[in-house]
């Protein structure tokens, strides 16, 4: 399938992935700042989403300010925030065992959930990106699920890209729990789930057809946007190479070499 390189029109709303799309590490990618400024001047709505549950929204807002793209904290959506909404609508105030890092714990506590470690008290096990994962945590999850606890996760990423390589991400935690309990995770709320993109569209208060999803991963960003009925743009500045794009069955509407290619 052939892809267009430049959109022929402005969209009413733009949903952006962050790392590998807007910035890499501590630097904006080329043309990112001026492109976001131009879109906003045109009157477009711009929001940012991340699957990374190890940072709260304030972290991303502060980083974007530092990089010269001031963004209201309300215009940032994370997998942990979507998880909070997901759980509040299904199990408000539930007792959770959370395999995850402190920012996720804080987010859930502030939303009124009780975090517990005694398996018999656990109503739901939450799997997430956790660089402090140890056997004891797997044992608690195992005991809780075998006793009837439900099982949810923040994001499906196999690894988190870092300078010089990557770190095993939430998919490895999910796989460990599934393997020992012989169960399947009930829901993974981050990209490419419909929970994430529905939250984004609700935040913008716009129909999918009026919006463009831009990111650097085919299997999460592009796949999610397509499933929701959005136009999609793949950035070749992050995880996905031109070779991987050519070999994939997932094909975006547009292929971008820099964010400035978004401007008609």
C-alpha positions, 0 to 999 in steps of 0.5 A: 500500500502506498502512503501519502507523505503530507496531509492535504488538509488541517485536522480539527484535533491531533493526538500525539505520542510523545517519546520518539514522536515529539521528543527523544530523551531531553531534546525536541525532535527537529521541527516539532516545536514550530509544528505544534505552535503552527497547529495551535495557531491554526486553531487545532486541538493538540493532546498527548498520550503515553503508555508509560505508567512510571510518570504522572501527567505533571512530569510530561507537562513539566517536560514539554514546558522545559522543551518549549512546548507549554501544554496544560496538564489536562491535555496529557493522557497516560495509561495509568490515568485511563486505568483509574477511569476504567477501574472507577467505572467497574470496581470503585474503591476496590482493594488492589495488588499493584505490580508497578512503580510508585507513580502508579501507586500514587495515582490509584491511591489518590483515586480512592483505591486501597493497595494491599499485599495480602492475597486473600484481600485482593479484589484485582491484580494490576500488572504494569511496568515494574523495574522492582519486580521480584518473585514475591510479587509474582507469588502474591499475584498468583495466590490472589488470582487463584483465589478469585481476584480479577486481572488487569494491566496498564499497557501491552508494550514488550519493551521500553526504549531507552538510550542504547537499548530497551527495558522489559516492559509490562508485557513481560509482567503480564506473561509471567502472571498468565503463565503461572495462573493459566489465565488471561489478562481481562483488559489492557487499557493502554495503546492500542486499546479502545479505552485509550483512544476513546478517552482521547476523543472524549478529552478533545470532544471531537469525532474520530474522523476529524482527528489525526493520530501521530506516533512512531509505533505501527502496532500501538499508535497507528493500529489504535488510530485506524481501529477508531476511524482516525487518519494516522501518521507514522513518524520514522524518528522512533521505533519503526524503520522504513524497512519495518513499515514496508514489511508490515500489514499495518499501513498508516495514512501518512509517513513522516520524516519530521513532524513538520510534514504534518503541515499541509 
